[in-house]
Amino acid sequence: MSIEAINEQLLRAIGVGVALVDRVDLAFHFYNDTFEEWFGTPEDGASLKDLFAELDVEALQSGMTQNGRYTAETKFKKKRRTMVIAVDFTSTTEGGRDIAVLVCQNITRIRELESMIDSYSMMVERNNREIKREKEQVEKLLLNIMPRSVYEEFKTFGVVTPQLYDPVSVLMLDFVGFTDMVASSDPSVTVTELNDIYSAFDRIGEQFGCERIKTIGDAYITVAGLPDPTPDHAKAAANAAIRFIRYLERRNMSHPNQWRCRIGLATGAVVGSVVGIQKYVYDIFGPAVNLASRLQEFSEPMQVSVQDEMAKALRDQFDMRELGAKNIRGFGEQPVWHLLDAGKVPGRTV
């Protein structure tokens, strides 16, 4: 490289630190004002190693020998501040001497900004994970109070169109003596046990395709045939009712609190929709809901009462016992049946 080429490179390098360094002993032969401003005036006989202690001299010499060029990053401590310097060495010859043209750029601010960007990116990623986790929790909560198809409609449009489901089978369950149990037992124990029972009911209902609608204190409501039509909705609700009672009977054998329930089963039409604006909840309304609630009154503890229409659909698959015509509030006089557990009927199994 000629001296003219060196001068041209020096002119282009205004704003950066420039120095000429001997290739053999790495002593300084020249440095510009910017270089001196950044690193101070090198003492007589000072070499590159004295200025940049962290610079890999062996890698420098190897790169200059093989490629005639070497680039790296190093650090320079100025008082209490550490500068990050990008160094670019280019090998040349002048007057029979091997020298290296050193161009330095102060990239401290760039690295600080990169560090800030990395920290910000990590923070954003962490926040995104938290938002995703919270979103999943909200979705899980909403799916606990409404069917998935209803949730998808609510998420997309913000409202839910009331839907008529006909026919479906409604299971209405409540516990006998619940008020007395709450009054005589530790409330926290009662609530914990009730949560365990409802969780078991949910699992049982899911096995038979039943959609739990809601719980109100000691009342548990689940429906078969909603939101997707199910031809065997009556059978699904009946199976769930029998398994609910079996579960409670097994549980009572090993627990001091004895949980006994009454169940009403009815088939008919219901309307399902989300009600409320701020404290919204998915609910169902219709004759089948009211009838299932009324039928509980004709059940003894751990028994299932069934309307006549539903009993006709179940008669070939389940054992039924007729109770006769009963005056059902709001529905007049209708035949009522008890659904029996085939496992307790001699010669029958399920």
Secondary structure, DSSP 8 states (H G I E B T S, - for coil): --HHHHHHHHHHTTTSEEEEEETTT-BEEEE-HHHHHHH----TT-BHHHH-TTS-HHHHHHHHHHHSEEEEEEEEEETTEEEEEEEEEEEEEETTEEEEEEEEEE-HHHHHHHHHHHHHHHHHHHHHHHHHHHHHHHHHHHHHHS-HHHHHHHHHHSS---EEEEEEEEEEEEETTHHHHHHHS-HHHHHHHHHHHHHHHHHHHHHTTEEEEEEETTEEEEEES-SS--TTHHHHHHHHHHHHHHHHHHHHTS-SS---EEEEEEEEEEEEEEE-SSS-EEEEESHHHHHHHHHGGG--TTEEEEEHHHHHHHTTTSEEEEEEEEEETTTEEEEEEEEE-GGGSTT---
